[in-house]
C-alpha cells in the first residue's frame, strides 16, 4: 500500500489538487482488471523511457476493448500504458 499526492486539476471533481490517494499495487498476472475503479496508470514513452503516472477511471467498451479514459490499454506506437495500482481510498483536500 502506498500514497500518491494529486497535483494539478485534471481530476479536480473527484480528487482536488493536494489530495492523497491510497493505492494498492496491481499485478496483472494475479488480479482481475478492476473495471469501474480508479487506477494509477503509467504512460511510458518508448523513445525516451520517461514514465508519467496518471489517475483515471478504468472502463470497458465492448466494441473496442478495455480503456483507461481517455487512453487505451494498448501499445500506442511510441507510448504504452500499464495499470500500476488500484485506488482504494483518498484523503480529500478541500
JOKA-V813393 format. One record per residue. N is the residue number from 0. RES is the residue in three letters. OMEGA is omega as a letter, one per 40 degrees, with the letter a starting at -180 (NA if undefined). D_CENTER is the distance of its C-alpha to the mean C-alpha in Angstrom with 2 decimals. Layout:
N;RES;OMEGA;D_CENTER + N;RES;OMEGA;D_CENTER
This chain:
0;UNK;i;15.16 + 1;UNK;i;14.07 + 2;UNK;i;13.35 + 3;UNK;i;11.47 + 4;UNK;i;13.31 + 5;UNK;i;11.98 + 6;UNK;i;13.85 + 7;UNK;a;14.87 + 8;UNK;a;15.16 + 9;UNK;i;12.43 + 10;UNK;a;11.22 + 11;UNK;a;14.89 + 12;UNK;a;15.81 + 13;UNK;a;13.49 + 14;UNK;a;12.99 + 15;UNK;i;15.71 + 16;UNK;i;16.00 + 17;UNK;i;17.01 + 18;UNK;i;15.39 + 19;UNK;i;14.19 + 20;UNK;i;11.24 + 21;UNK;a;12.53 + 22;UNK;i;10.36 + 23;UNK;i;11.72 + 24;UNK;i;11.29 + 25;UNK;i;10.52 + 26;UNK;a;13.43 + 27;UNK;i;13.48 + 28;UNK;a;17.27 + 29;UNK;a;17.81 + 30;UNK;i;15.15 + 31;UNK;i;14.96 + 32;UNK;a;11.97 + 33;UNK;a;10.88 + 34;UNK;a;11.57 + 35;UNK;a;11.71 + 36;UNK;i;9.42 + 37;UNK;a;6.53 + 38;UNK;i;3.73 + 39;UNK;a;2.73 + 40;UNK;i;3.09 + 41;UNK;i;6.69 + 42;UNK;a;9.03 + 43;UNK;i;12.40 + 44;UNK;a;15.60 + 45;UNK;a;18.22 + 46;UNK;a;21.14 + 47;UNK;a;20.32 + 48;UNK;i;17.92 + 49;UNK;i;15.94 + 50;UNK;i;12.31 + 51;UNK;i;10.09 + 52;UNK;a;6.93 + 53;UNK;i;5.01 + 54;UNK;a;3.89 + 55;UNK;i;4.47 + 56;UNK;a;6.96 + 57;UNK;i;7.57 + 58;UNK;i;11.15 + 59;UNK;i;13.98 + 60;UNK;a;16.84 + 61;UNK;a;19.95 + 62;UNK;a;21.44 + 63;UNK;a;18.65 + 64;UNK;a;16.53 + 65;UNK;a;12.93 + 66;UNK;i;10.50 + 67;UNK;a;7.13 + 68;UNK;e;9.07 + 69;UNK;a;10.57 + 70;UNK;i;9.82 + 71;UNK;i;11.30 + 72;UNK;a;10.36 + 73;UNK;i;13.66 + 74;UNK;a;15.43 + 75;UNK;a;15.99 + 76;UNK;a;19.19 + 77;UNK;i;18.65 + 78;UNK;i;14.82 + 79;UNK;a;12.62 + 80;UNK;i;8.96 + 81;UNK;i;8.03 + 82;UNK;i;5.89 + 83;UNK;a;7.08 + 84;UNK;i;7.08 + 85;UNK;i;7.54 + 86;UNK;a;8.46 + 87;UNK;a;12.22 + 88;UNK;i;13.79 + 89;UNK;i;14.17 + 90;UNK;a;17.16 + 91;UNK;i;17.56 + 92;UNK;i;19.63 + 93;UNK;NA;22.13
